[in-house]
Amino acid sequence: MLAEADGTVPHGSDSSMRTSNINNNINPDSSILISKMEDVVIPFSSEVPCDNNGQRMWWAFLASSMVTFFGGLFIILLWRTLKYLWTVCCHCNIKNKEAQKVNNPANNQAADRTPKGPDEKEEAPASEVGWMTSVKDWAGVMISAQTLTGRVLVVLVFALSIGALGIYFIDSSDPIESCQNFYKDFTLQIDMAFNVFFLLYFGLRFIAANDKLWFWLEVNSVVDFFTVPPVFVSVYLNRSWLGLRFLRALRLIQFSEILQFLNILKTSNSIKLVNLCSIFISTWLTAAGFIHLVENSGDPWENFQNSQSLSYWECVYLLMVTMSTVGYGDVYAKTTLGRLFMVFFILGGLAMFASYVPEIIELIGNRKKYGGSYSAVNGRKHIVVCGHITLESVSNFLKDFLHKDRDDVNVEIVFLHNISPNLELEALFKRHFTQVEFYQGSVLNPHDLARVKIESADACLILANKYCADPDAEDASNIMRVISIKNYHPKIRIITQMLQYHNKAHLLNIPSWNWKEGDDAICLAELKAGFIAQSCLAQGLSTMLANLFSMRSFIEIEEDTWQKYYLEGVANEMYTEYLSSAFVGLSFPTVCELCYVKLKLLLIAIEYKSEQRESRSRKRILINPGNHVKMQEGTLGFFIASDAKEVKRAFFYCKACHDDITDPKRIKKCGCKRLEDEHPSTLSPKKKQRNGGMRNSPNCSPKMMSRHDPLLIPGNEQIENMDMNVKRYDSTGMFHWCPSKDIEKVILTRSEASMTVLSGHVVVCIFGDVTSALVGLRNLVMPLRASNFHYHELKPIVFVGSLDYLRREWETLHNFPKVSILPGTPLSRADLRAVNINLCDMCVILSANQNNIEDASLQDKECILASLNIKSMQFDDSIGVLQANSQGFTPPGMDRSSPDSSPVHGFVRQASVTTGSNIPIITELVNDSNVQFLDQDDDDDPDTELYLTQPFACGTAFAVSVLDSLMSATYFNDNILTLIRTLVTGGATPELEALLAEENALRGGYSTPQTLANRDRCRVAQLALYDGPFADLGDGGCYGDLFCKALKTYNMLCFGIYRLRDAHLSAPSQCTKRYVITNPPYEFELVPTDLIFCLMQFDHNAGQSRTSLSHSSHSSHSSSKKSSSVHSIPPSNRQNRSSKTREARDKQNATRMNRMGQEKKWFTDEPENAYPRNIQIKPMSTHMANQVNQYKSTSSLIPPIREVEDEC
């Protein structure tokens, strides 16, 4: 019920009802009291014994709080004062006692005789302090967030404070002061229970506080003073006063601390954002509560008559428009207290609004857009891709990973990078939103690794920046990423890109790095150099291999152009599939022929399970093994096909059901019993084939698997190879080796190189200086020095470049034979003519300065200029006769002495090289778009993809970007990386990598049956169709017939064609450019000028018919009728040459010329203390002699050519 003196209703709803109630309840005796307190409203209920006179009791509630606060403050100050005085007095007494002890030493001795008294006096306060300390520590533990109990208590107090604030919001709709029955008011009972708990918590805090005075003045303590005592007063007076209960909103300031206790807030930005928001909101709500109190109560000195009815939320609105300086004027303060408060609040609130709100908006705006967490989908795997995340790297990766030829890729790709994507990259992610997600973070942060669920990821792929200025720093960053990921989850499979080969050794230092479980490092420098080296042996092979390991869509061209046949081959890729049980027991050539003829599949390698238990590796990848290898149950085959569905034919093939089927598309899964127990395909992205055996020594024949027992090799080769006093190969038997040579012994001056008539060699033009990053020339030389070549088959290598740079690389090259250096520049035509670049088998153009240029279009300027410089050179055609028979090979078992039966006889380049455009060149590029500058006669568009350009199709250009596809290929099947490393590196093994990591150089080893067996492995070569046993098929024959004949007769596996670009034209063309055709169909028509890519077996008998020309004392070159040749004028004094300067060498040229007719010495590249050799001089063929005599007429400086017996 409401009582009002003059009938006005400042808080009520119905004025007439309130007036009648007042008239009924006013006592006539209290007229004087009413006259003094006009317009005072006291809400009360007739059932509650409340003040019928309507007197306000707000002062009682406020007094309880003030008395509590100031009373406690007075007691604390009084206690401190007394304690201070007591301390001062005790200090004075102690000084007096010490003075008495000094004056009365007899008393001191008496005191020393009774030690128990002082001890007992000291033990009493010690026990008292210990008890107080224990209670204080217990209270501190209870309220701290360091224990579970403390965290629960802190969170509970905060939750109850917010609950009390909610009760205030509910009660704010009632009058400021009203009469209420505690036993019937449910909200008052709840509020009472909350405040009892707050009182107990206040006591704990008080006990645990070290400084009671500062504790008493804390914000939380002030809140308790003005909220807890009024509740008890309201119970006693049976009335409620809204009062200062709005101070509970100040508890919101602790909201960020609570979230930190719960490990919800972990970043500084999030903590700062919550702090700003909580301070702003708590200040806002608290100020609104004060305005609500004074405006609904009025000024006390005005007898509360100037009050106005405002709801709490209207006050909140008023404070917001006031802080924002808008001030609409629809709601404003009428009381003096309210206006006075607004004056001060505008100063503080405006400053807070102007500083807090922009900072809050900035934090929200700077909040990571991609800062969420990945939610795994049941039944769907996901991989994490990190490292160098750019538009180019991501687009190349997704193009290959999500290619349609991979069947259904049910894998989600999660990218993790610490920089938010730009608009183009963001658009790319949105186009693949069903399979791609991006999160901003770093793999070096365990929190970010947890966000992307790295522990449940199928693999983690790390991309490298191929264009960085410092490759070693980039590799170090990726190694740190590997360490962080492996430290977080040691079992995760990691596939990482590495730029430098020598940095792969650091991965071996990571304890959880295990390549047997699928961890792989794709070294771009190693593979790039390997691809280029294989092109030196078979030009165009780099293009073919790059296309095989990349996913390309089939592009159909109706016109009969070279692009039509090239693109048909580009559509082929490398796949793996288990062979059907119908192939069990058959030899590899038989299975290979059956797959090609009937299934239209090209089988090039298998995973062979060795039956020898003592073998270190049970599984090996064998490339084109011979008839001695029989298929086993569950043999894994490596196929070349256009899509994954075609490869399924090898798994579904059944002789009983499919023997009479001619259409390979009809070979489907049949109902035979053999299909009940299916082997899973390695095409699915599962962790399969991750065993160490197959990758321990790839393509190395086991001791019992060799087709030829090393002890049974006929002829003198076995005796020489088994010479235990000579080291001819490295310790693994995979590469040719020689004792280390000083770089001064292999340096050629320009005049010396001019007199050393090189032919059939490899010229490596390298741009680099003393500050350039090392490109790893050892990876280029190793495939050219593989042990499956005989010694006389090794092509001499001449490096042309800066001597300062080559000195840095020489430490890794000094154990390889037939290596020379010509200090100079590849842009100098004099240097190029000195090394007879027109007679070389291949010219390789590399640059170590490509990553130090900001403009991407200028990164390849040196390589492009060198390539154009060579192509524009002119040569005398009379010297072209020396290049005859410089390429090709003789299949095993054929008579090498008969030029009519040898394919080498017809396998030559042009009769002479008169222009530089006919010189075989392969140029390394960094920027793919720069390929347009290599050929001036092509019509390639600048936006054309690299694999569609003419230089790449012809094998004259190579870019490291083509290796990006190996990341996804390795993930889907890690055998693919093993196969490609076997093909391009010449036989690098994990044992060899461990050795190089220890010594950074090859170690020589004695020839043993085990190491010699490692020579028995395939190598890539090119077969000529112009003449020889395959000449009948070269003119209009079918490629399939050639495939079967070469496989049956010589165990050679053909897999592509290197054809002249204009071979399809009826009119003759002078263009010598060729392009690559991968895996042509059976009916493909051959032309006589075709060169066939094939995998040939190691020929044990090739060393018996070896021949060689003279050797250079500088470069240690050797040659045969079919390979490289060196015609040298030896120096007269070899021992003093290393100490002579380049000028001194030039001065001796005239002396050498005069003496060359009188004294002729022939040197090999073996050291002086090498074993003695019997050199047999063989007669030269009439055809070669005529050619040499013709050449002699052009120059009197060339000595007669002798053929000498050389090493195997």
Secondary structure as the mmCIF struct_conf table of DSSP 4:
data_model
#
loop_
_struct_conf.conf_type_id
_struct_conf.id
_struct_conf.beg_label_comp_id
_struct_conf.beg_label_asym_id
_struct_conf.beg_label_seq_id
_struct_conf.end_label_comp_id
_struct_conf.end_label_asym_id
_struct_conf.end_label_seq_id
BEND BEND1 ALA A 5 GLY A 7
BEND BEND2 PRO A 10 HIS A 11
BEND BEND3 SER A 13 SER A 13
HELX_RH_AL_P HELX_RH_AL_P1 SER A 15 ASN A 25
HELX_RH_3T_P HELX_RH_3T_P1 PRO A 28 SER A 30
HELX_RH_AL_P HELX_RH_AL_P2 SER A 31 LYS A 36
BEND BEND4 MET A 37 MET A 37
TURN_TY1_P TURN_TY1_P1 GLU A 38 ASP A 39
TURN_TY1_P TURN_TY1_P2 SER A 46 GLU A 47
BEND BEND5 VAL A 48 VAL A 48
TURN_TY1_P TURN_TY1_P3 ASN A 52 ASN A 53
HELX_RH_AL_P HELX_RH_AL_P3 TRP A 58 ASN A 103
HELX_RH_AL_P HELX_RH_AL_P4 PRO A 105 ARG A 113
HELX_RH_AL_P HELX_RH_AL_P5 LYS A 116 ILE A 143
BEND BEND6 SER A 144 SER A 144
TURN_TY1_P TURN_TY1_P4 ALA A 145 GLN A 146
BEND BEND7 THR A 147 THR A 147
HELX_RH_AL_P HELX_RH_AL_P6 LEU A 148 ASP A 171
TURN_TY1_P TURN_TY1_P5 SER A 172 SER A 173
BEND BEND8 ASP A 174 ASP A 174
BEND BEND9 ILE A 176 ILE A 176
STRN STRN1 GLU A 177 CYS A 179
TURN_TY1_P TURN_TY1_P6 PHE A 182 LYS A 184
HELX_RH_AL_P HELX_RH_AL_P7 PHE A 186 ALA A 208
BEND BEND10 ASN A 210 ASN A 210
HELX_RH_AL_P HELX_RH_AL_P8 LYS A 212 TRP A 216
TURN_TY1_P TURN_TY1_P7 LEU A 217 LEU A 217
BEND BEND11 GLU A 218 GLU A 218
HELX_RH_AL_P HELX_RH_AL_P9 VAL A 219 THR A 227
BEND BEND12 VAL A 228 VAL A 228
HELX_RH_AL_P HELX_RH_AL_P10 PRO A 229 LEU A 237
TURN_TY1_P TURN_TY1_P8 ASN A 238 ASN A 238
STRN STRN2 ARG A 239 TRP A 241
TURN_TY1_P TURN_TY1_P9 GLY A 243 LEU A 244
HELX_RH_3T_P HELX_RH_3T_P2 ARG A 245 GLN A 254
HELX_RH_AL_P HELX_RH_AL_P11 PHE A 255 PHE A 261
TURN_TY1_P TURN_TY1_P10 LEU A 262 ASN A 263
BEND BEND13 THR A 267 THR A 267
HELX_RH_AL_P HELX_RH_AL_P12 SER A 268 SER A 297
HELX_RH_3T_P HELX_RH_3T_P3 PRO A 300 GLU A 302
TURN_TY1_P TURN_TY1_P11 ASN A 303 ASN A 306
HELX_RH_AL_P HELX_RH_AL_P13 TYR A 312 MET A 323
TURN_TY1_P TURN_TY1_P12 SER A 324 THR A 325
BEND BEND14 GLY A 329 VAL A 331
BEND BEND15 THR A 335 THR A 335
HELX_RH_AL_P HELX_RH_AL_P14 THR A 336 GLY A 365
TURN_TY1_P TURN_TY1_P13 ASN A 366 ASN A 366
BEND BEND16 ARG A 367 ARG A 367
TURN_TY1_P TURN_TY1_P14 LYS A 369 TYR A 370
BEND BEND17 GLY A 372 GLY A 372
HELX_LH_PP_P HELX_LH_PP_P1 ALA A 376 VAL A 377
TURN_TY1_P TURN_TY1_P15 ASN A 378 GLY A 379
STRN STRN3 LYS A 381 GLY A 387
BEND BEND18 HIS A 388 HIS A 388
HELX_RH_AL_P HELX_RH_AL_P15 LEU A 391 PHE A 401
TURN_TY1_P TURN_TY1_P16 LEU A 402 LEU A 402
HELX_RH_3T_P HELX_RH_3T_P4 LYS A 404 ARG A 406
STRN STRN4 VAL A 411 HIS A 417
BEND BEND19 ASN A 418 ILE A 419
HELX_RH_AL_P HELX_RH_AL_P16 LEU A 423 ARG A 431
TURN_TY1_P TURN_TY1_P17 HIS A 432 GLN A 435
STRN STRN5 VAL A 436 GLN A 440
TURN_TY1_P TURN_TY1_P18 VAL A 443 LEU A 444
BEND BEND20 ASN A 445 ASN A 445
HELX_RH_AL_P HELX_RH_AL_P17 PRO A 446 ARG A 451
TURN_TY1_P TURN_TY1_P19 VAL A 452 LYS A 453
HELX_RH_3T_P HELX_RH_3T_P5 ILE A 454 SER A 456
BEND BEND21 ASP A 458 ASP A 458
STRN STRN6 ALA A 459 LEU A 463
TURN_TY1_P TURN_TY1_P20 LYS A 466 TYR A 467
BEND BEND22 ALA A 469 ALA A 469
HELX_RH_AL_P HELX_RH_AL_P18 PRO A 471 TYR A 488
TURN_TY1_P TURN_TY1_P21 PRO A 490 LYS A 491
STRN STRN7 ILE A 494 MET A 498
BEND BEND23 LEU A 499 LEU A 499
HELX_RH_3T_P HELX_RH_3T_P6 TYR A 501 ASN A 503
HELX_RH_AL_P HELX_RH_AL_P19 LYS A 504 LEU A 507
TURN_TY1_P TURN_TY1_P22 LEU A 508 ASN A 509
BEND BEND24 ILE A 510 ILE A 510
TURN_TY1_P TURN_TY1_P23 PRO A 511 SER A 512
HELX_RH_3T_P HELX_RH_3T_P7 TRP A 515 GLU A 517
TURN_TY1_P TURN_TY1_P24 GLY A 518 GLY A 518
STRN STRN8 ASP A 520 CYS A 523
HELX_RH_AL_P HELX_RH_AL_P20 LEU A 524 LEU A 537
BEND BEND25 ALA A 538 ALA A 538
TURN_TY1_P TURN_TY1_P25 GLN A 539 GLY A 540
HELX_RH_AL_P HELX_RH_AL_P21 LEU A 541 LEU A 548
TURN_TY1_P TURN_TY1_P26 PHE A 549 PHE A 549
BEND BEND26 SER A 550 SER A 550
BEND BEND27 GLU A 559 GLU A 559
BEND BEND28 THR A 561 THR A 561
HELX_RH_AL_P HELX_RH_AL_P22 TRP A 562 VAL A 570
TURN_TY1_P TURN_TY1_P27 ALA A 571 ALA A 571
STRN STRN9 GLU A 573 TYR A 578
HELX_LH_PP_P HELX_LH_PP_P2 LEU A 579 SER A 580
HELX_RH_3T_P HELX_RH_3T_P8 SER A 581 PHE A 583
TURN_TY1_P TURN_TY1_P28 VAL A 584 GLY A 585
STRN STRN10 SER A 587 SER A 587
HELX_RH_AL_P HELX_RH_AL_P23 PHE A 588 VAL A 597
TURN_TY1_P TURN_TY1_P29 LYS A 598 LYS A 598
BEND BEND29 LEU A 599 LEU A 599
STRN STRN11 LEU A 602 LYS A 609
TURN_TY1_P TURN_TY1_P30 ARG A 613 GLU A 614
BEND BEND30 SER A 615 ARG A 616
BEND BEND31 ARG A 618 ARG A 618
STRN STRN12 LYS A 619 ILE A 623
BEND BEND32 ASN A 624 ASN A 624
TURN_TY1_P TURN_TY1_P31 ASN A 627 HIS A 628
STRN STRN13 LYS A 630 LYS A 630
TURN_TY1_P TURN_TY1_P32 GLU A 633 GLY A 634
STRN STRN14 LEU A 636 ALA A 641
BEND BEND33 SER A 642 ASP A 643
HELX_RH_AL_P HELX_RH_AL_P24 ALA A 644 PHE A 652
HELX_RH_AL_P HELX_RH_AL_P25 LYS A 655 HIS A 658
TURN_TY1_P TURN_TY1_P33 ASP A 659 ASP A 660
HELX_RH_3T_P HELX_RH_3T_P9 PRO A 664 ARG A 666
HELX_RH_3T_P HELX_RH_3T_P10 LYS A 673 LEU A 675
BEND BEND34 GLU A 676 ASP A 677
HELX_LH_PP_P HELX_LH_PP_P3 GLU A 678 SER A 681
TURN_TY1_P TURN_TY1_P34 THR A 682 LEU A 683
BEND BEND35 SER A 684 LYS A 687
BEND BEND36 GLN A 689 GLN A 689
HELX_RH_AL_P HELX_RH_AL_P26 GLY A 692 ASN A 696
BEND BEND37 SER A 697 SER A 697
TURN_TY1_P TURN_TY1_P35 PRO A 698 ASN A 699
HELX_LH_PP_P HELX_LH_PP_P4 CYS A 700 PRO A 702
TURN_TY1_P TURN_TY1_P36 LYS A 703 MET A 705
BEND BEND38 ARG A 707 HIS A 708
HELX_RH_3T_P HELX_RH_3T_P11 PRO A 710 LEU A 712
BEND BEND39 GLY A 715 GLY A 715
HELX_RH_AL_P HELX_RH_AL_P27 ASN A 716 ASN A 721
TURN_TY1_P TURN_TY1_P37 MET A 722 MET A 722
TURN_TY1_P TURN_TY1_P38 MET A 724 ASN A 725
STRN STRN15 LYS A 727 ASP A 730
TURN_TY1_P TURN_TY1_P39 SER A 731 THR A 732
BEND BEND40 GLY A 733 MET A 734
STRN STRN16 PHE A 735 HIS A 736
HELX_RH_3T_P HELX_RH_3T_P12 ILE A 743 LYS A 745
TURN_TY1_P TURN_TY1_P40 VAL A 746 VAL A 746
STRN STRN17 ILE A 747 ILE A 747
HELX_RH_AL_P HELX_RH_AL_P28 ARG A 750 MET A 755
BEND BEND41 THR A 756 THR A 756
STRN STRN18 VAL A 757 SER A 759
BEND BEND42 GLY A 760 GLY A 760
STRN STRN19 VAL A 762 PHE A 767
TURN_TY1_P TURN_TY1_P41 VAL A 770 THR A 771
BEND BEND43 SER A 772 SER A 772
HELX_LH_PP_P HELX_LH_PP_P5 ALA A 773 LEU A 774
TURN_TY1_P TURN_TY1_P42 LEU A 777 LEU A 777
HELX_RH_AL_P HELX_RH_AL_P29 ARG A 778 LEU A 784
TURN_TY1_P TURN_TY1_P43 ARG A 785 ARG A 785
STRN STRN20 ALA A 786 ALA A 786
TURN_TY1_P TURN_TY1_P44 SER A 787 ASN A 788
BEND BEND44 PHE A 789 PHE A 789
HELX_RH_3T_P HELX_RH_3T_P13 TYR A 791 GLU A 793
HELX_LH_PP_P HELX_LH_PP_P6 LEU A 794 PRO A 796
STRN STRN21 ILE A 797 GLY A 801
HELX_RH_AL_P HELX_RH_AL_P30 LEU A 803 TRP A 810
TURN_TY1_P TURN_TY1_P45 GLU A 811 ASN A 815
BEND BEND45 PHE A 816 LYS A 818
STRN STRN22 VAL A 819 PRO A 823
BEND BEND46 GLY A 824 GLY A 824
TURN_TY1_P TURN_TY1_P46 PRO A 826 LEU A 827
HELX_RH_AL_P HELX_RH_AL_P31 ARG A 829 ALA A 834
TURN_TY1_P TURN_TY1_P47 VAL A 835 ASN A 836
HELX_RH_3T_P HELX_RH_3T_P14 ILE A 837 LEU A 839
BEND BEND47 ASP A 841 ASP A 841
STRN STRN23 MET A 842 SER A 847
BEND BEND48 ALA A 848 ALA A 848
HELX_RH_3T_P HELX_RH_3T_P15 GLN A 850 ASN A 852
BEND BEND49 GLU A 854 ASP A 855
HELX_RH_3T_P HELX_RH_3T_P16 ALA A 856 LEU A 858
TURN_TY1_P TURN_TY1_P48 GLN A 859 ASP A 860
HELX_RH_AL_P HELX_RH_AL_P32 LYS A 861 LYS A 871
TURN_TY1_P TURN_TY1_P49 SER A 872 SER A 872
STRN STRN24 GLN A 874 GLN A 874
HELX_RH_3T_P HELX_RH_3T_P17 ASP A 877 GLN A 883
TURN_TY1_P TURN_TY1_P50 ALA A 884 ASN A 885
BEND BEND50 GLN A 887 GLN A 887
TURN_TY1_P TURN_TY1_P51 PRO A 892 GLY A 893
BEND BEND51 MET A 894 MET A 894
TURN_TY1_P TURN_TY1_P52 ARG A 896 SER A 897
TURN_TY1_P TURN_TY1_P53 PRO A 899 SER A 901
HELX_RH_3T_P HELX_RH_3T_P18 PRO A 903 GLY A 906
BEND BEND52 ALA A 911 ALA A 911
STRN STRN25 THR A 915 THR A 915
HELX_RH_3T_P HELX_RH_3T_P19 GLY A 916 ASN A 918
BEND BEND53 ILE A 919 ILE A 919
STRN STRN26 ILE A 921 LEU A 925
BEND BEND54 VAL A 926 ASN A 927
HELX_RH_3T_P HELX_RH_3T_P20 ASP A 928 PHE A 933
TURN_TY1_P TURN_TY1_P54 LEU A 934 LEU A 934
TURN_TY1_P TURN_TY1_P55 GLN A 936 ASP A 937
TURN_TY1_P TURN_TY1_P56 PRO A 942 ASP A 943
BEND BEND55 THR A 944 THR A 944
HELX_RH_3T_P HELX_RH_3T_P21 LEU A 946 LEU A 948
BEND BEND56 THR A 949 THR A 949
HELX_RH_AL_P HELX_RH_AL_P33 GLN A 950 CYS A 954
TURN_TY1_P TURN_TY1_P57 GLY A 955 GLY A 955
BEND BEND57 THR A 956 THR A 956
STRN STRN27 ALA A 957 ALA A 959
HELX_RH_3T_P HELX_RH_3T_P22 VAL A 960 ASP A 964
HELX_RH_AL_P HELX_RH_AL_P34 SER A 965 PHE A 972
TURN_TY1_P TURN_TY1_P58 ASP A 974 ASP A 974
HELX_RH_AL_P HELX_RH_AL_P35 ASN A 975 VAL A 984
BEND BEND58 THR A 985 GLY A 987
HELX_RH_AL_P HELX_RH_AL_P36 PRO A 990 GLU A 999
BEND BEND59 ASN A 1000 ALA A 1001
STRN STRN28 GLY A 1004 TYR A 1006
HELX_RH_AL_P HELX_RH_AL_P37 PRO A 1009 ALA A 1013
TURN_TY1_P TURN_TY1_P59 ASN A 1014 ARG A 1015
STRN STRN29 ARG A 1019 ALA A 1024
BEND BEND60 TYR A 1026 GLY A 1028
TURN_TY1_P TURN_TY1_P60 PRO A 1029 PHE A 1030
HELX_RH_AL_P HELX_RH_AL_P38 ALA A 1031 GLY A 1034
TURN_TY1_P TURN_TY1_P61 ASP A 1035 GLY A 1036
STRN STRN30 CYS A 1038 CYS A 1038
HELX_RH_AL_P HELX_RH_AL_P39 TYR A 1039 TYR A 1050
STRN STRN31 LEU A 1053 LEU A 1060
TURN_TY1_P TURN_TY1_P62 ARG A 1061 HIS A 1064
BEND BEND61 SER A 1066 ALA A 1067
STRN STRN32 ARG A 1074 THR A 1078
BEND BEND62 ASN A 1079 ASN A 1079
TURN_TY1_P TURN_TY1_P63 TYR A 1082 GLU A 1083
HELX_LH_PP_P HELX_LH_PP_P7 PHE A 1084 PHE A 1084
STRN STRN33 GLU A 1085 GLU A 1085
HELX_LH_PP_P HELX_LH_PP_P8 LEU A 1086 LEU A 1086
TURN_TY1_P TURN_TY1_P64 PRO A 1088 THR A 1089
STRN STRN34 LEU A 1091 MET A 1096
HELX_LH_PP_P HELX_LH_PP_P9 GLN A 1097 PHE A 1098
TURN_TY1_P TURN_TY1_P65 HIS A 1100 ASN A 1101
HELX_RH_3T_P HELX_RH_3T_P23 ALA A 1102 SER A 1105
STRN STRN35 SER A 1108 SER A 1108
TURN_TY1_P TURN_TY1_P66 SER A 1113 SER A 1115
BEND BEND63 LYS A 1121 SER A 1123
STRN STRN36 SER A 1125 HIS A 1127
BEND BEND64 SER A 1132 SER A 1132
BEND BEND65 ARG A 1134 ARG A 1134
TURN_TY1_P TURN_TY1_P67 GLN A 1135 ASN A 1136
HELX_RH_3T_P HELX_RH_3T_P24 ARG A 1137 SER A 1139
BEND BEND66 LYS A 1140 LYS A 1140
HELX_RH_AL_P HELX_RH_AL_P40 ARG A 1142 LYS A 1147
TURN_TY1_P TURN_TY1_P68 GLN A 1148 GLN A 1148
HELX_RH_AL_P HELX_RH_AL_P41 ASN A 1149 ARG A 1155
TURN_TY1_P TURN_TY1_P69 MET A 1156 GLN A 1158
BEND BEND67 ASP A 1165 GLU A 1166
TURN_TY1_P TURN_TY1_P70 GLU A 1168 ASN A 1169
HELX_LH_PP_P HELX_LH_PP_P10 ALA A 1170 PRO A 1172
STRN STRN37 ILE A 1177 LYS A 1178
HELX_LH_PP_P HELX_LH_PP_P11 PRO A 1179 SER A 1181
HELX_RH_AL_P HELX_RH_AL_P42 THR A 1182 LYS A 1192
TURN_TY1_P TURN_TY1_P71 SER A 1193 THR A 1194
TURN_TY1_P TURN_TY1_P72 SER A 1196 LEU A 1197
HELX_LH_PP_P HELX_LH_PP_P12 ILE A 1198 ILE A 1201
STRN STRN38 GLU A 1203 VAL A 1204
#
